[in-house]
């Protein structure tokens, strides 16, 4: 891949960069347009993950930076609005439970995603060694394995978009 650990760290930081920039840009989106972002965010994530899968094994490695940033941008475009829909959709008296569930589900998703990524990487041959072919196979299959989940999230986003927030 041609990157030292510091360079690889900067590449991964591209997701945080994309997330932060887009979250700031969409922060003032009027409520009537937030439903579109609930669908567009996961779609951008799916496109970004597919891009990472296809570009990661190709050198030079910095070619993959826009795809990594697109994954983050997808999260940044919809995460606040997902949390908002969860909290405003809570039944009376369950607002605190709904608010705390957002962070719980997020952390559970991180843990489950990391475990699944490890399983896919091992299945792709990374457990056999850290040779260039083994790493390239894992670099393809790990992000590719999450494209379907991001596409499924677009369906969830459509459902959330149809739910009118309670005042």
C-alpha positions in Angstrom: 0.0 0.0 0.0 3.0 2.3 0.4 2.0 4.1 3.6 3.8 4.2 6.9 1.7 4.1 10.1 1.5 7.9 10.3 0.3 8.2 6.7 -2.2 5.5 7.2 -3.5 7.3 10.3 -4.0 10.5 8.3 -5.9 8.5 5.7 -8.2 7.1 8.3 -8.7 10.6 9.7 -10.3 11.4 6.4 -13.5 9.9 7.7 -13.5 12.2 10.7 -12.7 15.1 8.4 -15.6 14.3 6.1 -17.9 13.7 9.1 -17.0 17.0 10.8 -17.2 19.2 7.7 -20.5 17.9 6.5 -22.0 17.9 9.9 -21.2 21.6 10.2 -22.5 22.3 6.7 -25.9 20.6 7.3 -26.4 21.7 10.9 -28.8 24.5 9.9 -30.8 22.4 7.5 -34.5 23.3 7.7 -36.7 20.5 9.1 -38.5 19.9 5.8 -35.3 18.9 4.1 -33.7 16.7 6.8 -35.6 13.7 5.5 -33.5 13.8 2.3 -30.3 13.7 4.4 -31.6 10.6 6.3 -31.5 8.8 3.0 -28.5 10.5 1.3 -26.2 9.9 4.3 -26.3 6.1 4.1 -26.2 6.2 0.3 -23.0 8.2 0.5 -21.6 5.7 3.0 -22.4 2.9 0.6 -20.7 4.7 -2.3 -17.7 5.6 -0.1 -17.3 2.0 1.2 -17.5 0.6 -2.3 -14.8 3.2 -3.3 -12.6 2.2 -0.4 -12.9 -1.5 -1.4 -12.0 -0.8 -5.0 -9.3 1.8 -4.4 -7.6 0.6 -1.3 -5.5 -2.2 -3.0 -4.4 0.3 -5.8 -1.3 2.4 -5.4 -0.7 5.2 -4.7 -2.7 4.8 -1.6 -3.8 8.5 -1.3 -6.2 7.8 -4.2 -8.5 6.3 -1.6 -8.7 9.4 0.6 -11.9 10.9 -1.1 -13.7 7.6 -0.7 -12.8 7.5 3.0 -13.9 11.1 3.4 -17.2 10.2 1.6 -17.9 7.5 4.2 -17.4 10.1 7.0 -19.5 12.7 5.0 -22.4 10.2 4.9 -22.3 9.8 8.6 -22.0 13.6 9.2 -24.9 14.4 6.9 -27.5 12.3 8.8 -26.3 11.3 12.3 -27.7 14.4 14.1 -31.0 14.1 12.3 -31.3 10.4 13.2 -30.7 11.2 16.8 -33.2 14.0 16.6 -35.9 11.7 15.1 -35.3 9.1 17.8 -35.6 11.6 20.6 -38.6 13.5 19.2 -40.3 10.2 18.4 -40.2 9.0 22.0 -43.4 8.4 23.8 -44.2 10.8 26.6 -42.2 9.9 29.7 -39.6 7.9 27.7 -37.6 10.9 26.4 -34.6 10.1 28.7 -34.6 6.5 27.7 -34.7 7.4 24.0 -31.8 10.0 24.4 -29.6 7.5 26.2 -30.3 4.8 23.7 -28.7 6.8 20.9 -25.2 6.6 22.5 -25.8 3.0 23.5 -26.7 1.9 20.0 -23.8 3.9 18.5 -21.3 2.3 20.8 -22.8 -1.2 20.2 -22.5 -0.5 16.5 -18.8 0.4 16.8 -18.1 -2.8 18.7 -20.2 -5.1 16.4 -18.6 -3.4 13.3 -15.1 -4.0 14.6 -15.8 -7.6 15.4 -17.4 -8.2 12.0 -14.5 -6.5 10.2 -12.1 -8.8 12.1 -14.1 -11.8 11.0 -14.1 -10.7 7.4 -10.4 -9.9 7.4 -9.6 -13.3 8.8 -11.9 -15.0 6.2 -10.2 -13.0 3.5 -6.9 -14.5 4.4 -5.3 -11.9 6.8 -5.0 -14.7 9.4 -2.6 -16.5 7.0 -0.1 -13.6 7.3 0.6 -10.0 6.5 1.9 -10.5 3.0 1.0 -7.9 0.3 -1.7 -10.2 -1.3 -3.2 -11.0 2.1 -3.5 -7.4 3.1 -4.8 -6.4 -0.3 -7.5 -9.1 -0.1 -8.6 -7.9 3.3 -8.5 -4.3 2.1 -11.0 -5.2 -0.6 -13.4 -7.5 1.4 -13.6 -5.6 4.7 -15.2 -2.4 3.3 -17.1 -4.3 0.6 -18.7 -6.4 3.3 -20.3 -3.3 4.8 -21.8 -1.9 1.6 -25.0 -4.0 2.0 -25.4 -2.7 5.6 -25.1 0.9 4.4 -27.7 0.2 1.6 -30.0 -1.3 4.2 -29.6 1.8 6.2 -30.9 3.9 3.3 -34.2 1.9 3.7 -34.2 2.7 7.4 -33.5 6.3 6.5 -36.5 6.4 4.2 -38.7 5.1 7.0 -37.4 7.8 9.4 -37.9 10.4 6.7 -41.6 9.5 6.5 -42.0 9.8 10.2 -43.0 13.4 11.1 -41.1 14.7 14.0 -43.3 15.6 17.0 -43.3 19.1 18.2 
